[in-house]
Amino acid sequence: MRTETFVDRFPVAAPPDRVFAHLAEPTNSVGLSPLIVAVRDVRREAGGAVVRFVAVERFRIAGPLRYDNILRVTQTAAVPDRQLVLDVLSPARVTVRFVMDLAPLDDGGTEVTVTVTLRMPAPLRAYVLRTARRVQEYRARELARRMAG
């Protein structure tokens, strides 16, 4: 098994509580990642601080061929309005941990810092790392777009 970690930082033109509320709602994951097409089986626990759900990640293989990857997600509001942790279990023994830290900016916006830790079988390393970086770049642009409106 291989472990890789990378960090991404970006500003969002909304206060931390608004960004946190958006990120903490599982259904907002649809479209926030270019691969997530559905969220289902949402279960809230511990007074809502822990949310478990299934996300469907869709990969286009060739032309009309596609593969739906079923992800089991545990989301924890580690620090209300400041830190959200998502632990994702994917088939093929791939796990991903997203730690999203939100800090207020002087202009009323938020600096979002996302630490992504991937654990995967060695033969999948290049593909998983490339895909995760692409997804994170998309998420940063899409979250900024959503919060600007």
Secondary structure, DSSP 8 states (H G I E B T S, - for coil): -EEEEEEEEEEESS-HHHHHHHHHSGGGGBTTBSSEEEEEEEEEEGGGTEEEEEEEEEEEEETTEEEEEEEEEEEEEEETTTEEEEEEEETTTEEEEEEEEEEE-TTS-EEEEEEEEEEE-GGGHHHHHHHHHHHHHHHHHHHHHHHH-
